[in-house]
Amino acid sequence: MTTTINISLSSSEIKALEVDLTSVQEWADNALTNRARIATDQVIQKLVAHCNQNEIAMAVGKEAQVDQAYELGIVVARKDAPEPIAPME
């Protein structure tokens, strides 16, 4: 599944960014893709620890492992958290 994220910037914000960037869109895509990679690795790290501790077979593939972490309640979307949670590091 793919989700499209729209970001609104003023023309002056775009101009300012273009001083440092050859492509604002490419930079935004790379920033979000890299942050998603880091978050995926962090979720999988928590899943591995949980599954090893509880002798649970892990799903195969990163997407399936992220889904499994949600299904087991190891992680929850920040917007759905019952109380504030610290960001993953």
N, C-alpha and C positions, 0 to 999 in steps of 0.2 A: 504494500500500500504506500502511496506517495501523498504527501500533504503539501499544498502550496501555501507559503507564508508571504503576506504582502506587508511591506514596510513603506510608510509615507515619510518622505523627506522633502524639505523645501528646496527650491532651486538654488538658494545660496548655500544650503548644506551640501548639496550635490557638488556645486562648484568648489567648495572648500575641500571636500574629500578627493576630488579629482586632482588636486595639487599633489597629493601623495600616492594616489591609486590610479592604475591604468584602467581598471574596471571596478566600479562600486558594486555592481551585481556579483561579479566573480568573488570579490572580497567577502561580501555577505554570505554567499553560498559556501565558501571555504570555511568561514568562521563557524557557521552553524553545523556544517558537516563534521568539522573537527571536534566541536563540543559534543555532538551526538556520539562520536566515536569514543570520546573519553567517558561519557556517561554510560555507554554500553559496556565498556570494560569494567567500570565500577560496579554496575549491576551484576555482571557475570561473576566478578570476584566475590560479591556477597552470596550469590547463588552457590558457587563452588564450596564456600565455607559451610553454608547451611546444609547442603546435600551431603558433604563428607561427614559432618557432625551427626546427622540424622540417618545416614545410610540410605539416601534417596537417590535413585537413578536420575541423572541429568538428561534433559532434552538435548537433541543434536542440532547444532547450528545456532548462530548468535541470535537470530530473530526468535527462534523457539525457546532459547534460554531466557531471553528477556521476558517473553510471555509467561514462562514457568515461574520466574521470580515474582511476577505480579500475582499469578494464580496461587502461589504458596504464601502470599502476604509478606514476602521478604522486603519488597519495596512497594511504595504507593506513590501515585502522582501527587506532587506538592499541593495542588489545588484540592485534592481529596483527603488530605491529611487531617485527622481530627484535631490536631494541635500543631503549632509551628514546629517545623523540623529544620535542623541545620543543613545547609547545602553539603552535597557530597564533595569530598576533596580528592 
